[in-house]
Every structure is written in C-alpha cells, then in structure tokens.
C-alpha cells in the first residue's frame, strides 16, 4: 500500500516563506557577481603582494650589509626632517646639516693681496649738497672678481722644412704650443677634458660653454676628439701611475659594474696613498689584478670578500666594515646573530684601541694570536641554518685575512679608500649610462686616473693637463721618424 504522504504533491509541502524560482535565480546571479568581485579583489591582492615583495627587496638592498653608509638614506631623511627649522628649506644629500658644527671655530678665507687700488671719493653731501673739504677716513674693502672671458687667440705657425745635405733627411721644425694634429691648442684640450671628467658636462654642453664664454665654435664631436687627445697625451702618465702602484706595499682594490655598449663590464680601482688607477675591463676575475698589479705583486691587497682577490694573492686584508655590516644585518634577521655581532664589534674596537699605542713586533704578533682565537671561538658556535650560519662561514673562509693589519701597521682594516675612489665613477655612470666602445673605455679610465691622482697629490688639474698635453706634443714630434729623401 502506498503511503498517503507519497501520493500528495510536493507543492503542498511548500510554505509561503519559501523563495520562488525567480528569486532563486536572482540570488544566484547576485552570488555570481559577488564571486567575480571577490576574484578581482584576490587578483589585486596578489599584485599588491608582488609589489610589496619587490619593494622589500629594494629596501633590503639599500639597508643591506653590502650597502655603504653613504648610500643609506633613511637616517639622513630623519635627521633632515628633525632639523627642518635650521636648514632653510635646502635639502642635503650628504647626510649633514649646513653651517659649522656647534663648538667649532669659524673658518675664514685668507685675504688676498690686491692687484690694484681704486680711490672711491665723494665731492658733496648727498643730503644738503655741501661740498666736502677732505676725507675723514678710509674703509678698505677687498672685492674678488673674474675678468671677462677672453676670445680665442688664433695663431698661425709657419713650420719650416729643412733638408740635410749630408744624409738627405727632411726635418720639420716643432713648437711646444703647436699640436701635431688638429687645430685646437693645449688649453682647449685641457679644458675640454676637465669639463667632461671634473665638471661632468655632456659633450654638447662643453661646446656650448666654449661658445658662451669665449666665442669659440666647438661641436660636441670636436669636444669628444679634444678629450680623446687629452687621454692619448696622458697615457704615458697613466702607465707611470700603474708602475708606481705595482711597487706599493699596500693597495686598496675594489670594482663596480659599468656598461660597455649596453653589455656588462667592470671598472676597477687600485689606489694607494698618492696614486689612483682605474681600469675598465669586461672581466671581474683575478686576471684583472694580475694584469694591472703584475702576477709577482708582493704587496698587501686590501679588499672585500670577492673571490677574485684570494685567487690572485694570499697576502690580503679583508674589510672589517663589510663584515660588521653583514653581522649587523644577520643579527636583525636572526636572534642568534646578536651576540655574534656584539662580540665581533667589541673585538674590532678593542683591537683599534690597543693598536693606538706603539707596540713592538712581538706584542703585535701576540695580539694577532689572541684575536685569531677570539674569531675561532665565534666560528665554533652552533647555530641553525640561516644568515648567521652564512656569516660564520664567511668569517671562517677569510680567517687568514682578517688580522693582517695587526702585524702590518701600514695596512688599514677597512677598504674605505677604494670605496671612496669609486664614488666619482659611479656618479659618472649615472650620467653617461654606457661607454660606447674601446675608445670610450680608454678615455674613461685614463682621464679618471689622472684626475684622481692630481687631487691626491694636491696638484692643479688644469695646469697638469696642460703640461701633459704640451709635453706629449713635444715627445711625439721628437719621436717622429724623419723622412729620408730618395737618392736621385
């Protein structure tokens, strides 16, 4: 027997509160629309996560252990904002504040000797017109002014030819201010080179500057050729700098990237107390220091942890500024790194304090042994995998090179000298973007080396560049092979 409930139509069980088919379809459409909106929000969230990841990576680079303090802008921005009432609205890029520091005596320029004197007098009172009898006193005031730029001076050199009656050789007379090629003299060559590598002007702007100041028409291409001539003239001096560095007891070495025709290259710096040399190469390997310093270089190389340096020499001093930054970074990322960073920093400060006294050779050797044991005790610590383990691996890998400065007083424990030497090439890299070819690499490394060495030695770059250009003309003319007249 069939149940009566089963024979009753299902519509009889529906109440008045149940939704109709149309209502269900409308609700389904609304849910689908809401679902689509949620999907779009999820996609936006994923994009925001990717952007957040990219920004965090960029922040880690700026605040990372390999970023020198000069590039860390966070503290500078805070200090500049806190001192906003004193900086008269001018943003500082060096992390400092304008004006002398509190407690420092002011610095005054030395008063120059006047080249001429002009008597500034007045005949009558500007208020009532009464005539003055004589001056009641004199208030001297020195004013320094530049003379108006001079127009270019065009000189025609009539170079006489001579023929030797004995051997038949032909000789052309030379003059130190008459170039062997081109129509621009040594002053133009020197100013073009300095405008490019000291004042950082584009070649087009160099031409504009010559025309505005001196009325000399100089195209961008002519400015480039003048700069190239300065580099060719200074190449002999460049090689002299290289030989001086090869004989040095201590050389600071570092490298940074640069583009050559859009491809990756490297600009290396080799700097001592009185000389700096740059070398643009497509390699970042140990073959570059071997080429520049020589494979038999006997001095100490102060460097960072790049693998090219131990592959070149075993006599190294690893940079403590780098390892301390890496230790601080590891301590921020992993709790086990805090005591290691603190111990490493305390050891470095203690060594610096101890070395301020005049230690004997034996005392330095004993201090070196004690410091090595301290480093070995750090390495023996058991830490989980992560940034701290990587840090300890780096300390262990350079164990033979962290303490060279203790035994050799002339060696610095940091590579700040080389990092400072790279600042100028880095600024130029931001301006010029890429070097075009081998000629550009040649000019770049030569003139940067000459300019940096001039500054180290306290020489006037303009006078030095003029002297180099003038000497080069005399040397090239003296080395020219005289043409021998054919026998008739």
Secondary structure, 3 states (H helix, E strand, C coil): CCCHHHHCCHHHHCCCCCCCHHHHHHHHHHHHHHHHHHHHHHHHHHHHHHHHHHHHHHHHHHCCCCCCHHHCCHHHHHHHHHCCCCCCCCCCCCCCCCCCCCCCCCCCCCCCCCCCCCCCCCCECCCCCCECCCCCCCCCCCCCCCCCCCCCCCCCCCCCEEECCCCCEEEECCCCCCCCCCCCCHHHHHHHHHHHHCCCCCHHHHHHHHHHHHCCCCCHHHHHHHHHHHHHHHHHHHHHHHHHHHCCCEEEEEEEEEEECCEEEEEEEEECCCCEEEEEECCCCHHHHHHHHCCCCCCEEEECCCHHHHHHCCCEEECHHHHHHHHHHHHHHCCCHHHHHHHHHHHHHHHHHHHCCCCCHHHHHHHHHHHHHHHHHHHCCCCCCCHHHHHHHHHHHCCCCCCHHHHCCCCCCCCHHHHHHHHHHHHHHHHHCCECCHHHHHHHHHHHHHHHHHHHCCCCHHHHHHHHHHHHHHHHHHHCCCEECCCC
